[in-house]
Amino acid sequence: MKRRDFIVTGSQAGVGICLAALLGEGCAPAAKYAAITVEKNKISLRKSEFQYTKKGKVQERNFLLIKPEKAVFPICLYKKGEEYIACLMRCTHQDCEVELQGTRYICPCHGSEFSNEGIVLTGPAEENLRTFKTTHDATHVHILVA
């Protein structure tokens, strides 16, 4: 193979990989802020908030964002099978708002990473994200924020 052919082929492969990565992220449903009701120390939302329609088929989101009216930081409610995990999206290192990227929370300020359960994966943060107890019934999920 000639040097020129090698460079062209390698460049095309690199562009293809980058496009595949971008398109893969683009296919995921956008983050959605759920409609909620707040009663004292309990936030409630319908389980149907996790559903969306794509090409006529009902799909399930893995997570929803929740931001009560006076809250500084949102809460991410992650659905894991029949379990619901609620994490405050505030980095425990220096109080920056973390971003959800795939199945991890990433702090844009200093790069700390947390699992979707709020557990520290890489620092500089040393403490897990704050989590809230959740309960659910046939139609609703409840987040206990006390």
C-alpha positions in Angstrom: 0.0 0.0 0.0 1.3 3.4 -0.9 1.7 6.0 1.8 -0.9 8.3 0.3 -3.5 5.4 0.2 -2.7 4.5 3.8 -3.3 8.1 5.0 -6.5 8.4 3.0 -7.9 5.1 4.3 -6.8 5.9 7.9 -8.4 9.3 7.7 -11.7 7.9 6.4 -11.8 5.3 9.1 -11.1 7.9 11.8 -13.9 10.1 10.4 -16.3 7.1 10.3 -15.5 6.3 14.0 -16.1 9.9 15.1 -19.4 10.1 13.2 -20.6 6.7 14.6 -19.9 8.0 18.1 -21.7 11.3 17.5 -24.7 9.6 15.9 -24.9 7.0 18.7 -25.2 9.7 21.3 -27.7 11.5 19.1 -30.0 8.5 18.9 -30.6 8.5 22.6 -33.7 10.4 23.8 -33.1 13.9 25.0 -33.1 14.6 28.8 -36.6 15.2 30.0 -37.7 17.3 33.0 -40.6 15.4 34.5 -43.9 16.9 35.6 -44.0 16.5 39.4 -46.1 17.2 42.4 -44.6 18.2 45.7 -46.2 17.5 49.1 -44.1 18.4 52.1 -41.0 16.2 51.8 -42.2 14.0 49.0 -41.8 14.5 45.2 -44.2 12.4 43.1 -44.3 11.7 39.4 -46.1 9.3 37.1 -44.2 6.3 35.9 -45.5 7.1 32.4 -43.1 10.0 32.4 -40.4 7.5 31.5 -42.2 6.6 28.3 -41.8 8.3 24.9 -42.9 7.4 21.4 -40.3 6.8 18.6 -41.5 5.8 15.1 -44.9 4.8 16.5 -43.4 2.5 19.2 -43.4 3.2 22.9 -39.9 3.3 24.3 -38.6 3.7 27.9 -36.2 6.3 29.1 -33.5 5.3 31.6 -33.7 8.5 33.5 -35.7 11.7 34.1 -34.6 15.1 35.5 -36.6 16.7 38.3 -36.3 20.2 39.5 -38.7 21.4 42.2 -39.4 25.2 42.0 -37.0 26.5 44.6 -34.3 23.9 44.2 -30.8 25.0 43.2 -29.8 21.6 41.7 -31.9 19.1 39.8 -32.4 15.5 40.9 -31.8 12.7 38.4 -34.2 9.8 38.8 -32.6 6.7 37.2 -34.6 3.6 36.4 -32.8 0.3 36.9 -35.2 -2.5 36.3 -37.9 -2.1 38.9 -35.7 0.0 41.1 -35.5 3.8 41.1 -32.3 5.7 42.2 -32.6 9.5 42.9 -29.3 11.5 43.0 -28.9 15.2 43.6 -26.8 16.5 40.7 -24.4 18.5 42.9 -20.8 17.4 42.9 -19.5 16.7 46.4 -16.1 18.2 45.6 -16.9 21.9 45.0 -20.7 22.0 44.5 -20.7 22.2 40.7 -23.8 20.8 38.9 -22.9 17.4 37.4 -23.9 16.4 33.9 -25.4 13.0 32.9 -23.3 11.4 30.2 -24.5 7.9 29.3 -24.8 6.0 32.6 -22.4 8.3 34.5 -22.5 11.7 36.1 -19.5 13.9 35.2 -18.5 17.1 36.9 -17.6 19.7 34.3 -15.5 21.7 36.9 -12.8 19.2 37.9 -13.7 15.9 36.1 -15.0 13.8 39.0 -17.1 10.9 37.8 -19.9 9.1 39.5 -21.9 5.9 38.7 -25.6 6.2 38.0 -26.1 5.2 41.6 -24.1 8.3 42.7 -20.9 6.4 43.7 -17.6 8.1 43.2 -15.6 6.4 40.4 -12.8 9.0 39.9 -11.9 12.1 41.9 -11.1 14.6 43.0 -14.5 14.1 44.7 -14.2 11.8 47.7 -17.8 11.5 48.7 -20.7 10.0 46.8 -23.5 12.1 45.4 -26.4 12.7 47.8 -29.2 10.1 47.2 -32.8 10.1 48.3 -35.0 7.2 49.3 -37.6 6.2 46.6 -40.8 4.2 46.8 -43.2 3.4 44.0 -46.6 1.9 43.5 -48.4 0.8 40.3 -48.5 4.3 38.7 -46.2 6.6 40.6 -42.6 7.0 41.9 -42.1 9.0 45.1 -38.8 10.6 46.1 -38.5 11.3 49.8 -36.4 14.4 50.2 -36.4 14.9 54.0 
